[in-house]
Amino acid sequence: MKTATDLRELLNRIDHKSYPAYKDTRGAYSFDGYLMSIDHVQGDPFAAPSKVSIQVRGDRAAFPDSLYDMPCKRIALQDQLLRRFAREVNEYSFKAKGSGKSGLLSVTRPGQEVLMRSGCQVSETDGSITLKMEVGFPANGRTINARELMKIFFDFLPKCVKETLYYAAWDKRQLDRAAALAQDQQYIREHLKEKGLVAFVADGAILPRESGISSRPMKGAVAFQSPENMKVTFSLPNHGELTGMGIAAGITLIVGGGYHGKSTLLKALEQGVYNHIAGDGREYVITDDTAMKLRAEDGRGIQKVDISLFIKDLPNGKDTRQFSTEDASGSTSQAANVVEAMECKSRVFLIDEDTSATNFMIRDELMQRVVHKDVEPITPFIDRVTMLYEKYGISTILVAGSSGSYFHKADKIIQMNRYVPMEITEFAKEQAAAFPLPQEAAEDDGQEPSYERIVLADRKFAADNRVKMKTMGRDSISINRDVIDLRYVEQLVDAEQLNALAHIVKYAKLHVLDGRRTIQEAVELLEKRLQEKGFAGICDGGVPGNLAMPRKQEIAATLNRYRQLQMK
């Protein structure tokens, strides 16, 4: 094992040499209390920064196992370590001088959600810590400036490690609170079903966000207060009794005037599939973790999806039991999104009228009189929503602002009034009785969609040793210049989830999509591998430090939007 002294001597030897001499620093070095590994060295000071990892043995870090004895607690601890380390290194970034990216120090910066990330991993067996970061190795032009790198390795980083990766440096109460919150959030998530719920919003929650580009809570926002007849109580392991609004399984309609909080509530429920940090305002907004936000997605590609539950008998004779298109309409895209969510076993659909195809959601009485059912290939969602729950156990939470037709179908109706929810089911049903639905119910309850879509093996891809992957924020993934558009997969909350999805797609094409498995089987296999092996299970050649775990639902959504997959 090389030591920190060996590294110092090496840096002295290569000082003022040409930049490629930095390659000699690759390897692991023992520092006082931790191991630092230089995993990748950038080619020049203007290239992507070098990759460095820091490892601290569990007995040296000394975090008590009560902080990581459950998966949810371990993820919360990792999250806390990353946040603290990010603040620490920010103080030193670019204080080592040079050209290009010289002196850059960076690490994953988590948002409001608490996600499993590759940037920091705590061992569940002994509490050892591995933290991954990027360092811009300093240079003057393209000449090594080893003196500045020594500042980073022997001055800046030891201080950051000392202040972050040892239990002695922490306020114990802060870590205990984070672990307790994670355990309480997990408790609610695990006990929703036994209370007959698909979601829970705690009293006092702050749902509005600071702005359209900030996910921090809005200052001065109205705190959530549940309607009395929807109030439920959880007895949490740490917090004790917590009351809030329980959304029961079935069909829930959210209505109200514009800007009164309908979509804000739905957005909170969308993000409720993830845990949130203390102070976010949505710490106790918990949604069934299979819930899918569904919308129209004009222009998306669809491959052999059985949308006959909603669309059939097209005038061009196209088979909707195996529907394919390179440019889907609003209605066909939303139908495909619903069926694909069923395929990956979502138990809750989240839908906003504003982002839905009108002709997919409803056909009013006048339209039915003018355009007869015999020439309309679409069976609208309103004619299937009850069947989806009664036959498949799939609940729907729907925001509506203009059409009252869903009053007839809803089991529970919530009106948002100046961000205050009111339960108005009885009143709304009484009013709806004066406006009966037109007699155009679906002629049958629909045949269950077929999920037998087998992905053909891509032998050319498997033979390519230089697969190029790139992500564009939260919008898309590029694999060998083939773009997967994920703009409308709205429950992706972090660009690092897209980084992980790129690796998952690559691994799937190389090892899973072999011409024998269906999409459904492939996704389940990938989910199992991630659960058992973590990020290492889908990363050939080492795990980068910029990955965040996506859900099974987003893995399926990504594969379904990958136009280069060929299905039979």
C-alpha positions in Angstrom: 0.0 0.0 0.0 1.4 3.4 -1.0 1.4 6.2 1.5 0.7 9.9 1.5 4.4 10.4 1.6 4.8 8.4 -1.6 2.3 10.6 -3.3 4.0 13.8 -2.1 7.4 12.5 -3.5 5.8 11.6 -6.8 4.2 15.0 -7.2 7.5 16.7 -6.5 9.1 14.5 -9.2 6.5 15.4 -11.9 6.2 19.1 -11.0 6.6 21.2 -14.2 6.4 18.2 -16.5 3.8 18.0 -19.3 0.3 17.2 -18.1 0.1 13.5 -19.1 2.7 12.8 -16.3 -0.2 13.1 -13.9 -1.3 9.6 -15.1 1.5 8.2 -12.8 -0.6 9.3 -9.7 -3.3 6.7 -10.3 -3.6 4.3 -7.4 -4.5 4.2 -3.7 -2.7 6.1 -0.9 -3.0 5.8 2.8 -3.6 9.0 4.7 -4.0 9.5 8.4 -7.4 7.9 9.1 -8.5 7.3 5.5 -7.6 5.9 2.1 -7.6 8.2 -1.0 -7.8 6.6 -4.4 -7.1 8.4 -7.6 -9.3 6.4 -10.0 -9.1 8.4 -13.2 -6.8 11.2 -14.3 -8.1 13.8 -16.8 -6.2 14.1 -20.1 -5.6 17.8 -19.8 -6.7 20.7 -17.6 -9.6 21.5 -19.8 -11.1 18.0 -19.9 -13.6 16.5 -17.5 -12.0 16.5 -13.9 -10.2 13.6 -12.4 -12.1 11.1 -10.3 -11.0 10.6 -6.7 -12.6 8.4 -4.0 -12.1 8.5 -0.2 -12.6 5.5 2.0 -12.9 5.5 5.7 -13.1 2.2 7.7 -16.2 1.8 9.8 -14.2 1.6 13.1 -12.5 4.9 12.3 -15.7 6.7 11.1 -17.4 5.3 14.2 -21.0 6.1 13.1 -23.3 4.0 15.4 -25.0 1.2 13.6 -28.4 2.6 14.7 -27.9 5.2 12.0 -27.6 2.6 9.2 -29.3 -0.6 10.5 -32.3 -0.1 8.0 -32.0 0.7 4.3 -34.0 3.9 4.7 -31.7 5.1 7.5 -28.6 4.2 5.6 -29.7 6.2 2.6 -30.5 9.1 4.9 -27.0 8.9 6.5 -25.4 8.9 3.1 -27.5 11.9 2.1 -26.4 13.8 5.2 -22.7 13.0 4.6 -22.9 14.1 0.9 -24.7 17.4 1.8 -22.1 18.3 4.5 -19.1 17.3 2.3 -20.5 19.4 -0.6 -20.6 22.4 1.6 -17.1 21.8 2.9 -15.4 21.3 -0.5 -17.3 24.3 -1.9 -15.2 26.5 0.5 -12.0 25.3 -1.2 -13.0 24.8 -4.9 -10.7 26.8 -7.2 -8.5 28.0 -4.3 -5.8 26.0 -6.0 -5.0 28.0 -9.1 -4.3 27.2 -12.7 -5.8 27.0 -16.1 -9.0 25.2 -17.3 -10.6 23.2 -14.5 -7.6 23.5 -12.2 -8.6 23.5 -8.6 -12.2 22.4 -9.1 -13.5 20.4 -6.2 -17.0 18.9 -6.6 -19.2 16.2 -5.2 -22.9 15.3 -5.7 -25.2 18.0 -4.4 -28.5 16.4 -3.5 -31.8 18.3 -4.0 -34.9 18.1 -1.7 -35.3 14.4 -2.3 -33.4 11.7 -0.3 -32.2 9.3 -3.0 -29.8 6.3 -3.0 -26.7 7.8 -4.7 -23.3 6.4 -5.8 -21.6 9.5 -4.6 -21.5 8.2 -1.0 -22.0 4.6 0.1 -22.1 3.4 3.7 -21.5 -0.3 4.2 -24.5 -2.0 5.8 -22.2 -4.6 7.4 -19.5 -2.5 9.1 -20.3 1.2 8.5 -17.3 1.9 6.3 -17.7 4.9 4.0 -16.8 5.5 0.4 -17.2 9.0 -1.0 -16.6 9.8 -4.7 -15.7 13.3 -6.0 -14.1 15.2 -8.8 -10.8 17.1 -8.7 -9.4 19.4 -11.3 -5.7 18.6 -11.3 -3.9 22.0 -11.5 -1.7 23.1 -14.4 -0.2 26.3 -15.9 -1.2 25.9 -19.5 -0.6 22.2 -20.0 2.4 22.1 -17.5 1.8 20.3 -14.2 1.5 22.6 -11.2 2.0 19.9 -8.5 2.4 22.5 -5.7 -1.2 23.5 -6.1 -2.4 19.8 -6.2 -0.5 19.3 -3.0 -2.7 22.0 -1.4 -5.7 20.0 -2.4 -4.5 16.6 -1.2 -2.6 17.6 1.9 -4.5 20.7 3.2 -8.0 21.1 1.7 -9.2 17.5 1.5 -8.0 16.3 5.0 -10.0 19.2 6.5 -13.1 18.2 4.6 -12.8 14.6 5.5 -12.2 15.4 9.2 -15.3 17.7 9.3 -17.6 15.2 7.5 -16.7 11.5 7.5 -16.1 11.0 11.3 -19.0 10.8 13.7 -17.1 12.9 16.3 -17.4 15.9 14.0 -21.2 15.8 13.9 -24.0 17.1 16.1 -25.4 13.7 17.1 -28.9 15.1 17.3 -28.9 16.1 13.7 -28.0 12.6 12.5 -30.5 11.0 15.0 -33.3 13.3 13.6 -32.5 12.4 10.0 -32.6 8.6 10.9 -35.8 9.0 12.8 -37.4 10.9 10.0 -36.4 8.3 7.4 -37.8 5.5 9.7 -41.1 7.4 10.2 -41.4 8.0 6.4 -40.8 4.4 5.7 -43.4 3.4 8.4 -46.1 5.5 6.7 -45.2 4.1 3.3 -45.4 0.5 4.5 -48.7 1.0 6.3 -50.7 2.9 3.7 -52.2 -0.3 2.3 -53.5 -1.6 5.7 -55.3 1.7 6.2 -56.8 1.4 2.7 -54.8 4.4 1.5 -52.8 5.3 -1.6 -51.4 8.6 -0.3 -51.1 10.7 2.9 -50.5 14.4 3.3 -49.7 15.5 6.9 -51.3 18.5 8.5 -48.9 21.4 8.5 -47.2 20.3 5.2 -46.0 23.1 2.9 -46.8 22.1 -0.6 -46.1 25.2 -2.8 -42.6 25.6 -4.1 -40.5 28.7 -4.1 -40.6 29.1 -7.9 -40.9 27.1 -11.1 -37.1 26.5 -11.0 -36.7 26.0 -7.3 -38.0 23.0 -5.3 -37.5 24.7 -2.0 -40.6 25.5 0.0 -42.4 28.8 -0.6 -42.0 31.3 2.3 -45.4 32.4 3.7 -47.3 29.6 2.0 -50.6 28.3 3.4 -49.9 25.2 5.6 -51.9 22.1 4.6 -54.9 21.3 6.8 -56.9 18.1 6.1 -60.7 18.0 5.9 -62.1 16.5 9.1 -63.8 13.6 7.4 -60.6 12.6 5.6 -58.3 12.9 8.6 -56.3 9.9 9.6 -53.7 9.3 12.2 -50.4 7.4 12.1 -48.6 6.4 15.3 -45.0 6.7 14.2 -42.0 5.0 15.8 -40.3 8.4 16.5 -42.6 11.3 15.9 -45.5 9.7 17.7 -49.0 10.5 16.5 -49.3 12.4 13.2 -52.5 13.4 11.6 -53.2 14.3 8.0 -55.4 13.7 4.9 -55.6 10.1 3.8 -56.5 9.5 0.2 -58.2 6.2 0.0 -57.8 3.6 -2.7 -60.4 4.2 -5.5 -61.1 7.2 -7.6 -60.3 10.6 -6.2 -61.1 13.9 -8.0 -59.4 17.2 -7.1 -61.2 20.3 -8.3 -61.2 24.0 -7.7 -60.6 27.3 -9.4 -57.5 28.3 -11.2 -54.4 29.0 -9.0 -56.2 27.5 -5.9 -53.7 24.6 -5.5 -55.1 21.7 -7.4 -51.9 21.0 -9.5 -49.7 21.9 -6.5 -51.4 19.1 -4.5 -51.0 16.7 -7.4 -47.3 17.6 -7.8 -46.7 17.0 -4.2 -48.3 13.5 -4.5 -46.2 12.8 -7.6 -43.0 13.6 -5.6 -44.4 11.7 -2.6 -42.9 8.5 -4.1 -39.6 9.8 -2.7 -38.6 10.8 0.9 -37.8 14.4 1.5 -35.3 16.2 3.8 -36.4 17.9 7.0 -37.6 21.4 6.3 -38.8 20.7 2.8 -42.4 20.9 3.9 -43.3 17.6 2.2 -41.5 15.4 4.7 -44.8 13.6 5.4 -46.3 13.6 2.0 -46.2 9.9 1.2 -47.6 8.3 -1.9 -47.7 4.6 -2.9 -44.3 4.1 -4.4 -45.6 2.6 -7.6 -47.7 5.7 -8.5 -47.2 7.0 -12.0 -48.0 10.5 -13.4 -49.6 10.0 -16.8 -50.1 12.6 -19.5 -50.4 13.1 -23.2 -47.0 13.0 -25.0 -47.4 14.1 -28.6 -44.7 12.8 -30.9 -43.4 10.0 -28.8 -42.5 6.7 -30.4 -44.6 3.6 -29.5 -43.6 0.0 -30.3 -46.2 -2.8 -30.3 -48.2 -1.6 -27.3 -51.6 -3.1 -26.8 -53.8 0.0 -26.6 -57.0 -1.7 -27.5 -58.4 -1.1 -24.1 -58.9 2.5 -25.2 -58.5 2.6 -29.0 -59.5 0.1 -31.6 -61.2 -0.2 -35.0 -59.0 2.5 -36.5 -60.3 3.6 -40.0 -56.9 2.6 -41.6 -57.2 -0.9 -40.2 -54.1 -0.5 -38.0 -53.8 -3.2 -35.3 -54.2 -1.6 -31.9 -53.3 -4.8 -30.2 -49.8 -4.2 -31.4 -49.8 -0.5 -32.0 -46.6 1.2 -33.3 -45.9 4.7 -34.4 -43.0 7.1 -34.7 -45.2 10.1 -34.0 -48.0 9.4 -31.5 -51.0 11.7 -31.1 -52.1 13.0 -27.7 -54.7 10.3 -27.3 -52.6 7.3 -28.6 -49.6 8.5 -26.5 -51.7 8.8 -23.3 -53.3 5.4 -24.0 -49.8 3.9 -24.4 -48.6 5.5 -21.2 -51.6 4.1 -19.3 -51.0 0.5 -20.6 -47.2 0.8 -20.0 -47.9 1.8 -16.4 -50.2 -1.2 -16.0 -47.4 -3.4 -17.5 -44.9 -2.3 -14.8 -47.6 -2.9 -12.1 -48.4 0.7 -11.0 -51.2 0.7 -8.4 -52.0 4.4 -8.7 -52.4 6.7 -11.7 -51.9 10.5 -11.2 -53.5 12.6 -14.0 -53.9 16.3 -14.5 -56.6 17.4 -17.0 -54.3 20.2 -18.2 -51.7 17.8 -19.6 -54.1 15.2 -20.9 -55.6 14.7 -24.3 -59.2 15.9 -24.1 -60.6 13.2 -26.5 -58.8 10.5 -24.4 -60.3 11.7 -21.1 -64.0 12.5 -22.1 -66.6 12.8 -24.9 -69.4 15.1 -23.9 -73.0 14.6 -24.9 -73.1 17.0 -27.8 -70.1 15.4 -29.4 -71.6 12.0 -29.0 -74.7 13.1 -30.7 -72.8 14.6 -33.6 -70.1 12.0 -33.9 -71.7 8.6 -33.3 -69.9 6.0 -31.2 -69.8 3.6 -34.3 -67.3 5.9 -36.0 -65.3 6.9 -32.8 -62.4 4.5 -32.2 -61.6 5.9 -28.7 -63.1 4.6 -25.5 -62.4 7.5 -23.2 -60.7 7.1 -19.8 -63.9 8.0 -18.0 -65.4 4.8 -19.3 -62.5 2.7 -18.0 -61.6 4.4 -14.7 -64.0 2.4 -12.6 -63.1 -0.9 -14.3 -59.3 -0.2 -13.7 -60.0 0.0 -10.0 -62.5 -2.8 -9.7 -60.8 -5.3 -12.0 -57.1 -4.4 -11.6 -56.9 -2.6 -8.3 -55.5 0.6 -9.9 -56.6 3.8 -8.2 -56.8 7.1 -9.9 -56.2 10.6 -8.5 -57.3 13.1 -11.1 -57.2 16.9 -11.2 -60.0 18.5 -13.2 -60.8 22.2 -13.6 -63.3 22.4 -16.5 -65.2 19.1 -17.0 -67.6 17.9 -14.3 -68.2 14.5 -15.8 -65.8 12.7 -13.4 -68.1 13.8 -10.5 -70.2 10.7 -11.4 -67.2 8.4 -11.3 -65.3 9.7 -8.2 -65.4 8.0 -4.9 -64.1 11.1 -3.1 -64.1 14.7 -4.3 -61.7 17.3 -2.9 -62.1 21.0 -3.7 -59.0 23.2 -3.3 -60.0 26.7 -2.1 -57.0 29.1 -1.6 -54.8 26.1 -1.0 -57.2 24.7 1.6 -58.8 21.3 0.8 -62.5 20.7 1.4 -64.2 17.3 1.0 -67.3 18.0 -1.1 -68.3 14.5 -2.4 -71.9 14.6 -1.2 -72.6 18.1 -2.5 -70.9 17.4 -5.9 -72.8 14.2 -6.4 -76.1 16.0 -5.7 -75.3 18.6 -8.2 -74.1 16.0 -10.8 -77.4 14.2 -10.6 -78.9 17.1 -12.6 -76.4 16.4 -15.3 -76.5 12.7 -16.0 -73.7 11.2 -18.1 -74.7 10.4 -21.7 -75.5 6.7 -22.2 -72.4 5.8 -23.9 -70.7 3.4 -21.5 -68.1 1.1 -22.9 -69.8 -1.9 -24.5 -67.7 -4.3 -22.4 -65.2 -4.0 -19.6 -62.3 -4.4 -21.9 -59.8 -7.2 -22.5 -56.7 -7.1 -20.4 -53.8 -5.7 -22.5 -51.2 -8.1 -23.7 -47.7 -7.5 -22.4 -45.9 -10.0 -24.6 -43.5 -7.6 -26.2 -40.2 -9.3 -26.7 -37.2 -7.1 -27.4 -34.9 -8.4 -30.1 -31.2 -8.7 -29.3 -28.9 -6.0 -30.8 -25.8 -7.9 -31.8 -24.2 -4.8 -33.4 -24.5 -2.9 -30.1 -23.1 -5.9 -28.2 -20.1 -5.9 -30.4 -19.4 -2.2 -29.9 -16.7 -1.7 -27.3 -17.0 2.1 -27.2 -20.6 2.8 -26.2 -21.0 6.6 -25.8 -23.5 7.8 -23.2 -24.5 11.4 -22.4 -27.3 13.0 -20.4 -28.9 16.4 -21.0 -30.0 17.4 -17.5 -33.4 15.9 -16.8 -34.5 16.0 -20.4 -32.9 13.2 -22.3 -30.3 10.5 -22.6 -28.1 10.0 -25.6 -26.7 6.5 -26.3 -24.4 6.3 -29.3 -26.2 9.5 -30.5 -29.7 7.9 -30.2 -31.7 10.3 -28.0 -34.2 9.0 -25.5 -36.6 11.9 -24.7 -37.6 11.8 -21.0 -39.0 15.4 -20.7 -42.4 14.1 -19.9 -41.5 11.4 -17.5 -42.3 13.8 -14.8 -41.3 11.9 -11.7 -37.6 11.9 -12.6 -36.4 14.6 -10.1 -32.6 14.5 -10.5 -30.2 14.5 -13.4 -28.2 11.8 -11.7 -31.2 9.4 -12.1 -30.8 9.9 -15.9 -27.1 9.1 -15.5 -28.1 5.8 -13.9 -30.7 5.1 -16.5 -28.1 5.5 -19.2 -26.0 2.8 -17.5 -29.1 0.6 -17.0 -30.0 0.9 -20.7 -26.5 0.0 -21.7 -26.4 -3.0 -19.3 -29.8 -4.1 -20.5 -28.8 -4.1 -24.2 -25.6 -6.0 -23.4 -26.9 -8.6 -20.9 -30.7 -8.6 -20.5 -32.5 -7.9 -23.8 -31.4 -11.1 -25.5 -34.4 -11.8 -27.7 -36.2 -14.0 -25.2 -37.4 -11.6 -22.5 -40.4 -9.3 -22.6 -40.0 -5.7 -21.5 -41.8 -6.6 -18.3 -39.5 -9.4 -17.6 -36.4 -7.3 -18.4 -37.5 -4.5 -16.1 -38.2 -6.9 -13.2 -34.8 -8.5 -13.7 -33.0 -5.1 -13.7 -34.9 -4.1 -10.6 -33.8 -7.3 -8.8 -30.2 -6.8 -9.8 -30.2 -3.2 -8.5 -31.7 -4.3 -5.3 -29.2 -7.1 -4.8 -26.0 -5.5 -6.1 -26.7 -1.8 -6.2 -25.1 0.4 -8.8 -22.3 -2.1 -9.2 -24.8 -4.5 -10.7 -25.3 -2.4 -13.8 -21.9 -0.6 -14.3 -19.2 -2.4 -16.2 -15.8 -1.2 -15.3 -16.5 0.7 -12.1 -19.2 2.8 -10.6 -19.0 6.5 -11.3 -19.9 9.0 -8.5 -22.8 10.7 -10.2 -25.6 8.2 -10.2 -29.0 8.3 -8.3 -31.4 5.4 -8.1 -34.5 5.5 -10.4 -37.6 3.5 -9.7 -38.7 0.5 -11.7 -41.4 2.7 -13.3 -38.8 5.1 -14.7 -36.7 2.2 -16.0 -39.7 0.9 -17.9 -40.5 4.4 -19.2 -37.0 4.8 -20.5 -36.9 1.5 -22.4 -40.4 2.3 -23.8 -39.1 5.6 -25.2 -35.9 4.1 -26.7 -36.7 4.1 -30.4 -33.7 1.9 -31.3 -35.2 -1.1 -29.4 -36.7 -3.5 -31.9 -39.7 -5.6 -30.6 -41.6 -8.5 -31.8 
